[in-house]
Amino acid sequence: ALKPDLCLAIQDGNPRAAVSRLESLGIPVYVVNPQNLAGVMTMIIGLGEVLEAPEAAGRIIGAMAARLEQLRSRLAGATTRPLVFFQIDAAPIVSAGRGTFIDELITLAGGVNLVSRDGTSGNPKFGWEDVLRLHPPVHQQVVDGAIATPTSPPVGDDGRSCRRCSSSGCMCCRRT
């Protein structure tokens, strides 16, 4: 059986009982709760300290900061911002609202998070009808821990555009 030196847990994603069980088995648990990019960077620094690798953590933070600056520079002149629906889970459909790490990444990448633009925060649950009402032209979802884009574009009766809004590239008519 595995005998880990350390187990990482996310406060919002791991029940306290599961963490307590690991600890009762003598497995040290480091619980993190990053809510945004600054929180992720703080978590990396803390993890570097726990793992006795502060230099490595510092290099990771430095590389992240450099990439963020490159991204900001590239997007400085952008005139359009795609509307995005980011699906975290499917049963039920869960997305990322205002103030979440994913919301921050969508914004940094030049997009507009459809869930947060009306002020919804946290990780709200949706039915398919709710998602379709948002009318997202970009729909990202997490599949087996990796970000995926739905495999085929939605197609209306004319074979090119959405049958509900007549635009191309939206997901109104998608049924999965």
N, C-alpha and C positions, 0 to 999 in steps of 0.2 A: 504494500500500500504506500501511497505517497506520504511523505513526512515533510511538509513545507516548513521553511524557516519563518515565513511570514505569509499571511493571507491579507489581501486587499479587499475592502468592502466599501460599497457606496451607501451612504446613509439613507438616501431616498429609495434605493433599489434592493436593499437587503434587510429582511426583518430582524429586529433586535434578537429574537429567539434564535435565529440561525447563527448570528454572531456570538451569542452567549454559548451556544453548543460547541462551536469551534474553540472558543476560549476554554471551555470545560475539558476539552480533549488535549489541552496543553498547546494549542496552536495560537501563536500571537496574531492578533488582528489589528490592522491599521485601517481605521475608518476615515474615509474622505467624503467631502460634500461640496465639490466645486459647483457653483451656480452660474459662473460666467468665466470669461477668458482670464481675468485677473485671478479668480479662484483656482483655475487650473494651474496657472503659473505658481501660485502659492503652494498648491498641492505638490507640484513637482519639487519645489525647494524643500518642503517638509519630508517628502519621500527620500530625497537625496540625503537628508540628515539621518533619517531612520536607517537607511541602507549604507550609511557611512561613505557616501559618494557625492559630497556637495559640489565638487568640481564638475562632475558629469551633469548634475542638475543645472548648474550655472551655464554650461555650454548649451544645453537644451533650451533654456530660457533665452539665451542670447540668439540662438538660431531662430527661435519662434519670433522674437522681437524684430529681427532683420526681415523675415518673411512677411510679417505684418506691415512693415514700413514699405516693402516692395509692392504689396497689394494695394495699400492706400495710394501710393504714387501712380500705379497703373489705372486705378479707378477714378482718380481725381477729375478727369475730363469726361467721365461717362455721362451721357445724356439720357440714357434709358436705364430703368431698373426693373428687371423681371419680377413678376409676382410669383411667389413660391409657397406651396403647401408641402411641409415636411412631415411624413408619416413615420412615427417611431415604432408603432405596433399595429397589428391588424385586428386583433380580437380582444378587446374592442379597438377601434381605430383611435390612436393617441397621437397627438401632435405636440409641437413646442410653441408656447405662447411667449408673450412679452417678458423680458427679464431672464430668459433661459439662455444657456450656453449656445444652443442651436440657433435661437433667434439672433444672438449677437453675431454668430458666424455667417448667417444668411445676409445680415446687414453689412458686415465687413466685406463679403464677397460681392456686394453691389446689388443684392436682391431686396425685395420687400416681402416680409413674412406676412401672409394673408391672415394668419391666426392672431398675430399681435397687433395688426394695424387697427383693429377695433377695440384694443385695450385688454383683450383676454390674456391673462398671465398663467404661469405654471404649465402643466401638461394636460390640457383638456381632452376629454373623450368626445368622439364624433360618431354619428351614423353616416352611412354613405350619402344620404340626402343632404346632410349638413355640409359634407365635403363638396358635393356638387354645387350647392348654393354659393360657395365661396368662388367658384368658377376659376380654379387655378390653371394657368397655362403651363406652369412647371410643377410637377409632382414628384418629390423625392421620397423614397421609402427605405427603411432599413430591412434588409433580408439577411438572415443568419449573421447578424453583426456587421454587415457591410452596407454601405449606401448604394442603392440601386435606383435606376430610372425605369419606370414601366416600359416593357419591351416594345410596344407598338403604339404609334400615335393614335388618338381617338379619331374616328372617321365617321362623317355624317353620311346621309343617303347618297350624296353626290360623289362619294368616294374620296373627297378632298377635305371638306370642312366639317365642323361640328354641326349636327343637325338641330341643335337647340339655339346656338348663338351665331351660326354662320361664320365663325372665325376658324382659322386653322391653328392647330397647336394647343387647343384647350382640352380639358378632360371631361366635359359635360356628359358626353355619351359613353364614357368608359363604364363598363360593368365587369368587375372582377370578383 
